[in-house]
Amino acid sequence: MDDLDHLVIAQERAEKRFTDQRLKGLNKSCVISATDCIDCGDSIPKARQQAIKGVQRCVPCQSLSE
């Protein structure tokens, strides 16, 4: 295997990593936020739902879970 072969393999790996990361990012952007907290049941403010895609907890419950 010469240097060119190594470069081709490295390029293919980099392209696969880029594609995987891009697809992962697309999947995250499609996550729907909850309207009510999964822990306490209180409503999650609309601004928080929009700011954090896929949010599941209100601020106090998120603080407790961290």
N, C-alpha and C positions, 0 to 999 in steps of 0.2 A: 504494500500500500504506500503510495507516494504522498507528497504534500497536497497535491490537488485533490486526491481522494479524501483526505482529512478535512479539507476546506469544504468540499461538497457535503460531507456528513454533518459538519458543524452548521452549515447553512440550512440543511434540512431540519435539523433539531431546533434551530432558532425559529424557523418558520412555523414548526409545529407548536412550540411554546407560545408564540405570538397568537396563533389561531386559537389555542386552548384558552389563553387568558381573555381573548376577545369574546369568545363564546361564554365564558364564565361571567364576564361583565354584562353581556346581553341578558343572561338568565337572571341576574340580580335586578336589572332594571324592570323586569316584568313582575316582580314580587308585589303583591297587594298588601297594603298596610291594614291592620285591624282597626276597627272603629271603637272597640271596647277592649280594655286591658284584660289579658288572659289570666292575671293573678287576682285583681280586686274587682274587676267588672266595671270600673269607672270609665267614662268615655275618654278617648284620646283626642286631644285638640286637633283640628284639621291641619293647622300649620305644622304640627309634629308629624302627622301622617305624611304630609308632602315633603318635609325635610328629610325624613329617614324612611326610605323605601323598605317596606316589609316590617315596620315597627309593630311590636306585639304588646308592649307594656307602656303604661303611663310613666311619667318622670319619677315619681316616688318609688314605684315598684322596680323600675329599671335600676335605680340607685341601690336598692336593697339587694337585687340579684347580682350586682357587681361586687 
